[in-house]
Amino acid sequence: MRIATLAVMAGLATSAAAAADFKLPDQLVWTAYGTGSAGYNQAVAIGAALKERAGVDLRILPADNDVARMEPLRQGKVQLSANGIGVYLAQEGVLAFGREDWGPQKIRVLAANTGGGVAMSVGVAREACDRIGKADCEGFTFGDLKGLRVASIKGAPALNTNTAAWLAYGGLTWDDVEMVEFGGFGQAWKGMVEGTVDAAFSATNAGQVYEAAASPRGLAWPQFDPADDAAFERLLSVAPYYIQVHATVGGLLDGTEGRDMAAFAYPILVGLDSGDPDLMYNMTKAMFELLPDYSGKAPGIDGWALEYQKFDWVIPFHEGAIRYYKEAGVWTDAAQAHNDSLLARQETLAKAWDELKNEKPADWGEAWPARRREALKAGGFEVAF
């Protein structure tokens, strides 16, 4: 991981701080997706606003996979992570986070980018469409990915789960495509440009997506049919956090009327349950007070707005963030009840993990998924994964 220190406009920190109605330390450290990603670009814009308005330096640690983004948070080396749906996998203790050295994490949300017209999908190189007789990707569906080279990212269960979900939407599995492994998200999309892979997952507003769309190989988004309930159910069976959206932001989408696609929150600003409530409160407050300063500074960044926050999603909010939302008048009794249920789910997972660790099973890879299912069923919770 490289460390990028954001230093923008010069000026006296004391006078800048006076203009801000929140209190943060002089330096914050987040992890984020790699340079050029939508999450990284948005963190840069938010960091610039923090520096200008409050004299706060935001240091960003870009990392190529979910584990690398979560490890510094778990170790207390960073306060927050501007992450993707990998935080849900970490909460659930599945895939890479189901290993004996990880386990379910008590993730807490501060805010999430859930608006802005961005979608999440698998993009395909137009040149690959031409090879299978679908000139210019006309009528290309997710089922047409069969036999093509599809990117898989080492150590990135969230990215790979999303790719698997879109394969399922098309009635396919990894066995139906040629898996090509890459060390990171950026490397996979470099492969899209260079011709070493035919399809890869991304948010539509990632910088690499724009590069691929402008490259000689070109880019296309496979067709999504909002009326195909069976296909969408197949998607949700693998990735239950998707919602249908009308996408208007990103490569091939900017300046158009948009198209029907699907998405989930990204980036998601998270900490752990152990995070200082006052810090979490002030960081949440800063995200919304600074929105006019960072608005329009990166594709899709306006999706952080308060009006887009969803309090009935799959990960609980931090008590410090809830304090802000109550002050803002948007936190309801229903939101609190839902949050309490999510907290109970996390406690159930943590208890099941601790009990199994004490039992020292011979085959952790089999024992944990079974114990996890049993615990969730017994608690009356949905058994995702």
Backbone torsions as a table, in degrees:
resi	resn	phi	psi	omega
1	MET	NA	138.1	172.8
2	ARG	-98.1	151.5	177.6
3	ILE	-106.1	122.6	177.8
4	ALA	-106.7	123.6	178.2
5	THR	-102.2	122.9	-177.8
6	LEU	-88.6	117.6	174.9
7	ALA	-131.0	110.0	179.0
8	VAL	-113.4	-146.9	-166.7
9	MET	-35.9	131.7	176.9
10	ALA	-74.0	160.9	178.5
11	GLY	152.8	167.9	-178.7
12	LEU	-75.3	127.3	-179.2
13	ALA	-61.5	-34.4	-176.8
14	THR	-66.0	-42.5	179.3
15	SER	-70.7	-34.0	178.2
16	ALA	-66.7	-41.7	-177.9
17	ALA	-63.7	-31.5	-178.5
18	ALA	-64.8	-22.5	-178.1
19	ALA	-85.1	-7.3	-176.1
20	ALA	-104.0	139.6	-179.1
21	ASP	-100.9	39.8	176.4
22	PHE	-150.4	158.8	-176.2
23	LYS	-121.1	115.4	-179.8
24	LEU	-129.9	155.9	175.8
25	PRO	-64.1	162.9	-178.0
26	ASP	-61.9	-26.3	179.9
27	GLN	-135.7	135.3	174.1
28	LEU	-119.2	151.8	176.6
29	VAL	-131.1	125.8	175.8
30	TRP	-119.6	153.2	160.6
31	THR	-95.7	157.6	-179.9
32	ALA	-156.4	172.9	172.7
33	TYR	-63.1	169.7	-175.7
34	GLY	-64.4	163.4	179.7
35	THR	-56.9	138.1	-179.1
36	GLY	93.8	-16.8	178.7
37	SER	-74.3	161.7	178.9
38	ALA	-62.2	-40.2	-179.2
39	GLY	-64.0	-42.6	178.9
40	TYR	-65.5	-45.4	-178.2
41	ASN	-61.5	-38.5	179.4
42	GLN	-70.7	-37.6	176.9
43	ALA	-62.2	-39.1	176.9
44	VAL	-60.0	-45.2	-179.2
45	ALA	-65.9	-40.2	178.0
46	ILE	-65.9	-40.0	177.8
47	GLY	-62.3	-39.3	178.1
48	ALA	-62.7	-40.5	178.7
49	ALA	-67.1	-39.1	177.3
50	LEU	-61.5	-42.0	-179.3
51	LYS	-66.3	-45.1	-175.6
52	GLU	-69.4	-43.8	-174.4
53	ARG	-86.6	-31.5	-172.2
54	ALA	-128.9	-0.1	179.6
55	GLY	69.1	22.5	-178.4
56	VAL	-96.3	128.3	175.0
57	ASP	-89.0	124.6	174.8
58	LEU	-103.0	115.7	176.7
59	ARG	-96.7	128.5	-176.9
60	ILE	-109.9	127.7	175.2
61	LEU	-103.7	97.2	179.9
62	PRO	-75.3	139.9	-179.7
63	ALA	-142.8	151.2	-171.2
64	ASP	-88.4	-12.5	-178.3
65	ASN	-144.0	169.4	-173.4
66	ASP	-61.7	-45.2	-178.1
67	VAL	-62.5	-43.4	-179.9
68	ALA	-65.2	-29.8	177.2
69	ARG	-78.3	-32.0	-176.6
70	MET	-85.6	-29.8	-174.6
71	GLU	-59.4	-46.2	178.3
72	PRO	-62.4	-32.7	177.2
73	LEU	-67.0	-45.0	179.6
74	ARG	-62.8	-35.9	-179.1
75	GLN	-82.8	-4.7	-179.6
76	GLY	78.5	15.8	-179.4
77	LYS	-83.4	-18.0	174.8
78	VAL	-131.6	155.8	178.7
79	GLN	-83.8	-32.8	-171.4
80	LEU	-146.1	166.3	175.5
81	SER	-136.6	127.7	171.8
82	ALA	-91.5	89.6	-164.3
83	ASN	-115.4	-176.0	177.1
84	GLY	-110.3	-158.1	-175.1
85	ILE	-70.3	-3.8	173.7
86	GLY	-59.0	-23.7	178.6
87	VAL	-67.7	-29.0	175.5
88	TYR	-69.6	-40.3	177.2
89	LEU	-64.6	-36.8	177.9
90	ALA	-66.0	-40.9	176.4
91	GLN	-59.9	-41.7	-174.7
92	GLU	-80.1	-15.3	-178.5
93	GLY	66.0	44.7	-177.9
94	VAL	-122.4	165.1	-179.6
95	LEU	54.3	-126.7	-177.1
96	ALA	-61.0	-25.7	-178.9
97	PHE	-88.7	2.1	174.1
98	GLY	-93.6	-1.6	177.5
99	ARG	-65.6	155.5	-175.1
100	GLU	-62.6	-22.0	179.7
101	ASP	-91.7	5.6	178.4
102	TRP	-120.4	-99.7	-177.9
103	GLY	98.2	166.5	-177.5
104	PRO	-60.8	133.4	-177.6
105	GLN	-106.2	145.3	179.7
106	LYS	-88.2	76.9	-178.4
107	ILE	-74.6	144.6	175.0
108	ARG	-132.8	132.4	179.3
109	VAL	-87.9	140.7	168.6
110	LEU	-99.2	-50.6	179.3
111	ALA	-161.3	164.4	-179.3
112	ALA	-146.0	150.3	175.3
113	ASN	-87.9	99.9	-177.1
114	THR	-116.2	7.8	178.9
115	GLY	-128.3	-156.7	173.9
116	GLY	88.6	2.0	174.5
117	GLY	76.6	16.6	-179.9
118	VAL	-89.5	145.1	176.4
119	ALA	-122.5	168.0	176.3
120	MET	-122.8	129.0	-177.3
121	SER	-161.4	176.7	171.5
122	VAL	-98.0	120.4	176.0
123	GLY	-90.5	150.8	179.9
124	VAL	-126.3	141.1	178.1
125	ALA	-70.5	132.2	-179.6
126	ARG	-60.4	-33.2	178.9
127	GLU	-61.1	-34.7	177.9
128	ALA	-69.5	-36.0	176.6
129	CYS	-61.5	-42.1	179.8
130	ASP	-59.7	-37.9	-177.4
131	ARG	-64.2	-29.1	-178.0
132	ILE	-102.2	15.2	174.8
133	GLY	85.2	13.6	176.9
134	LYS	-109.1	75.0	-174.1
135	ALA	-53.5	130.6	178.4
136	ASP	59.3	21.0	178.2
137	CYS	62.9	23.3	178.5
138	GLU	-63.3	122.0	178.2
139	GLY	71.7	16.6	-178.0
140	PHE	-70.5	128.1	179.4
141	THR	-112.8	170.4	177.6
142	PHE	-65.8	-28.2	175.5
143	GLY	-64.6	-25.3	-180.0
144	ASP	-74.7	-4.1	175.2
145	LEU	-71.0	-12.3	-178.5
146	LYS	-54.2	126.9	178.1
147	GLY	85.7	-10.3	180.0
148	LEU	-84.4	166.2	178.7
149	ARG	-86.1	119.6	-174.8
150	VAL	-119.4	135.9	-175.1
151	ALA	-75.3	136.9	170.8
152	SER	-124.9	137.4	-174.4
153	ILE	-108.5	123.3	179.5
154	LYS	-63.6	133.6	176.9
155	GLY	70.4	17.5	-177.7
156	ALA	-127.6	72.2	-176.8
157	PRO	-60.5	-31.1	-179.7
158	ALA	-66.0	-48.5	179.2
159	LEU	-60.2	-43.1	-177.6
160	ASN	-70.8	-33.8	175.6
161	THR	-64.4	-41.0	179.0
162	ASN	-65.4	-39.7	176.3
163	THR	-62.7	-44.3	179.0
164	ALA	-61.5	-35.7	179.4
165	ALA	-64.8	-41.3	179.5
166	TRP	-72.9	-30.9	171.8
167	LEU	-62.8	-43.0	178.8
168	ALA	-62.8	-37.7	176.3
169	TYR	-55.5	-38.2	179.7
170	GLY	-88.0	7.9	179.4
171	GLY	78.1	23.2	-175.9
172	LEU	-120.4	169.0	170.0
173	THR	-131.9	179.2	177.1
174	TRP	-60.6	-26.2	179.9
175	ASP	-67.4	-17.7	-177.9
176	ASP	-90.4	-5.8	-178.8
177	VAL	-127.5	169.8	175.2
178	GLU	-95.3	108.7	-178.8
179	MET	-74.6	130.4	176.8
180	VAL	-120.6	117.3	-176.2
181	GLU	-86.1	140.0	176.5
182	PHE	-131.1	157.3	-179.3
183	GLY	-79.3	-14.3	-179.1
184	GLY	-166.0	167.3	179.8
185	PHE	-57.8	-48.4	-178.7
186	GLY	-61.4	-38.0	179.0
187	GLN	-65.2	-38.0	179.3
188	ALA	-63.3	-42.2	-178.8
189	TRP	-76.4	-23.5	169.6
190	LYS	-64.8	-37.5	176.0
191	GLY	-64.3	-31.4	176.3
192	MET	-63.5	-37.2	-180.0
193	VAL	-76.2	-41.2	-174.2
194	GLU	-83.0	-14.8	175.8
195	GLY	95.7	16.0	178.8
196	THR	-91.6	-6.0	177.8
197	VAL	-150.4	154.6	-174.9
198	ASP	-104.5	-23.3	-175.8
199	ALA	-149.2	145.8	-179.2
200	ALA	-154.9	152.4	-179.0
201	PHE	-87.6	146.0	175.9
202	SER	-168.7	161.9	161.7
203	ALA	-71.1	146.3	-175.6
204	THR	-66.8	-19.1	-174.8
205	ASN	-100.5	10.8	178.2
206	ALA	-67.3	145.4	179.3
207	GLY	-58.5	-36.3	-179.7
208	GLN	-65.5	-29.0	177.9
209	VAL	-66.0	-44.0	177.7
210	TYR	-61.0	-40.3	179.5
211	GLU	-63.7	-43.3	-179.8
212	ALA	-65.6	-39.1	-179.8
213	ALA	-64.6	-31.4	-178.6
214	ALA	-89.8	-5.4	-176.7
215	SER	-79.3	165.0	178.7
216	PRO	-59.1	-30.0	179.8
217	ARG	-73.1	-27.0	179.9
218	GLY	74.6	179.3	-176.7
219	LEU	-150.3	151.1	174.2
220	ALA	-147.7	155.1	173.5
221	TRP	-105.0	122.1	177.8
222	PRO	-57.1	156.3	-175.9
223	GLN	-68.3	138.3	173.5
224	PHE	-119.0	126.2	-178.3
225	ASP	-107.9	106.7	-178.0
226	PRO	-65.4	-14.6	179.8
227	ALA	-91.2	-7.1	-178.9
228	ASP	-87.7	84.4	-176.1
229	ASP	-63.9	-36.3	-178.1
230	ALA	-64.4	-43.1	179.0
231	ALA	-64.8	-41.4	-179.4
232	PHE	-66.6	-35.8	176.6
233	GLU	-64.4	-36.1	176.1
234	ARG	-64.2	-39.5	176.5
235	LEU	-61.4	-47.9	-177.4
236	LEU	-67.9	-26.5	179.1
237	SER	-65.4	-24.4	177.8
238	VAL	-98.1	-39.3	-176.3
239	ALA	-134.7	88.9	-171.4
240	PRO	-73.7	5.8	-174.4
241	TYR	-100.8	5.0	-178.3
242	TYR	-80.5	149.9	169.6
243	ILE	-132.9	154.5	177.8
244	GLN	-79.6	139.7	-178.9
245	VAL	-138.3	164.7	169.2
246	HIS	-105.2	107.5	-172.1
247	ALA	-86.9	132.9	-179.7
248	THR	-132.7	-3.3	-174.9
249	VAL	-122.2	129.9	175.9
250	GLY	133.3	-179.4	178.1
251	GLY	-58.8	130.0	-178.2
252	LEU	73.3	-0.4	-177.3
253	LEU	-113.2	-33.6	-178.1
254	ASP	-55.6	134.0	176.7
255	GLY	78.5	5.9	178.4
256	THR	-108.7	176.6	175.8
257	GLU	-76.2	-6.6	178.9
258	GLY	87.7	-179.8	-179.4
259	ARG	-154.5	159.7	178.3
260	ASP	-72.6	128.4	177.8
261	MET	-148.0	-162.0	177.1
262	ALA	-138.5	160.1	-174.4
263	ALA	-159.2	174.9	168.5
264	PHE	-148.0	171.0	-177.2
265	ALA	-61.3	135.1	176.0
266	TYR	-170.0	128.9	-5.7
267	PRO	-72.6	163.6	176.0
268	ILE	-119.0	119.7	-179.1
269	LEU	-88.4	114.7	-173.9
270	VAL	-130.9	156.0	168.3
271	GLY	-131.8	-163.2	175.5
272	LEU	-109.6	167.6	179.9
273	ASP	-59.7	-25.3	-178.9
274	SER	-80.5	-5.4	-178.9
275	GLY	-62.2	140.6	-178.6
276	ASP	-57.7	121.8	-177.0
277	PRO	-57.4	-38.1	-179.6
278	ASP	-67.2	-40.7	177.3
279	LEU	-63.0	-44.1	-178.5
280	MET	-65.9	-37.8	177.1
281	TYR	-62.6	-49.5	-176.8
282	ASN	-69.5	-34.0	177.2
283	MET	-67.8	-40.3	177.1
284	THR	-61.9	-45.8	179.0
285	LYS	-60.2	-42.4	-179.6
286	ALA	-62.6	-38.2	-178.6
287	MET	-57.0	-37.1	-177.1
288	PHE	-90.6	-35.8	178.7
289	GLU	-67.8	-29.8	-178.1
290	LEU	-88.9	-4.0	-176.3
291	LEU	-52.8	-42.6	178.2
292	PRO	-60.6	-26.8	-178.1
293	ASP	-78.5	-35.5	-178.8
294	TYR	-104.1	-0.3	178.1
295	SER	-56.4	132.3	177.1
296	GLY	76.2	2.6	-175.6
297	LYS	-85.3	-7.0	175.2
298	ALA	-156.0	148.3	-178.6
299	PRO	-56.7	127.9	175.9
300	GLY	79.5	3.7	-172.8
301	ILE	-69.2	-22.7	-179.9
302	ASP	-69.1	-8.1	177.8
303	GLY	-69.8	-4.8	174.9
304	TRP	-77.3	-10.0	-173.1
305	ALA	-53.4	150.0	-177.6
306	LEU	-55.9	-37.3	-177.6
307	GLU	-63.5	-19.1	-178.0
308	TYR	-94.8	-5.4	-177.6
309	GLN	-67.9	135.0	-178.6
310	LYS	-113.9	119.0	-175.9
311	PHE	-98.5	8.9	179.0
312	ASP	-121.7	35.2	-176.7
313	TRP	-91.6	-152.0	-168.6
314	VAL	-107.0	-1.0	-179.3
315	ILE	-130.7	136.3	-177.6
316	PRO	-73.4	158.4	177.5
317	PHE	-90.9	151.4	178.1
318	HIS	-72.0	147.6	-179.7
319	GLU	-58.7	-33.8	178.1
320	GLY	-67.0	-39.7	177.4
321	ALA	-66.7	-40.5	179.4
322	ILE	-59.8	-38.9	177.0
323	ARG	-56.0	-43.2	178.4
324	TYR	-66.4	-45.5	-176.8
325	TYR	-64.0	-32.3	175.2
326	LYS	-65.9	-44.1	178.1
327	GLU	-61.1	-35.0	-179.3
328	ALA	-77.9	-8.7	177.0
329	GLY	77.6	22.4	-177.6
330	VAL	-114.0	-5.5	-179.6
331	TRP	-90.9	123.4	-174.3
332	THR	-110.4	170.8	175.1
333	ASP	-61.8	-37.0	178.9
334	ALA	-65.3	-39.2	177.8
335	ALA	-63.9	-40.6	179.9
336	GLN	-65.7	-41.2	179.4
337	ALA	-63.4	-41.7	178.7
338	HIS	-65.7	-42.3	179.3
339	ASN	-62.3	-41.7	179.1
340	ASP	-61.4	-37.5	178.5
341	SER	-65.6	-40.3	178.5
342	LEU	-66.9	-37.1	176.7
343	LEU	-64.2	-40.2	178.3
344	ALA	-64.7	-36.5	177.0
345	ARG	-62.2	-46.1	179.0
346	GLN	-61.2	-40.2	178.9
347	GLU	-64.4	-39.0	178.3
348	THR	-62.6	-44.4	179.1
349	LEU	-65.2	-42.8	-179.5
350	ALA	-63.4	-42.0	179.5
351	LYS	-64.4	-43.0	179.7
352	ALA	-62.9	-40.0	179.2
353	TRP	-63.3	-49.4	-178.4
354	ASP	-61.7	-41.1	-180.0
355	GLU	-63.8	-41.9	-179.3
356	LEU	-68.8	-38.2	177.8
357	LYS	-59.0	-40.5	-180.0
358	ASN	-66.6	-27.4	-179.5
359	GLU	-79.7	-18.3	178.6
360	LYS	50.5	63.6	179.5
361	PRO	-65.8	151.6	-178.5
362	ALA	-70.1	-35.9	-177.8
363	ASP	-121.5	91.6	-177.6
364	TRP	-62.8	-37.6	-177.3
365	GLY	-60.0	-26.9	176.1
366	GLU	-95.6	-38.6	-173.6
367	ALA	-67.9	-42.9	-176.3
368	TRP	-66.9	-49.2	178.5
369	PRO	-56.7	-38.5	179.4
370	ALA	-66.4	-46.3	-180.0
371	ARG	-64.6	-37.9	179.1
372	ARG	-61.9	-46.5	178.7
373	ARG	-60.5	-45.3	-178.8
374	GLU	-60.7	-44.9	-177.4
375	ALA	-64.7	-43.9	-179.5
376	LEU	-66.4	-42.2	178.2
377	LYS	-63.0	-43.9	-179.4
378	ALA	-63.2	-32.0	179.6
379	GLY	-85.4	-2.4	-179.8
380	GLY	77.9	21.6	-179.4
381	PHE	-98.1	154.5	175.8
382	GLU	-64.3	137.4	-179.3
383	VAL	-99.1	84.2	173.3
384	ALA	-75.8	146.1	-177.6
385	PHE	63.0	NA	NA
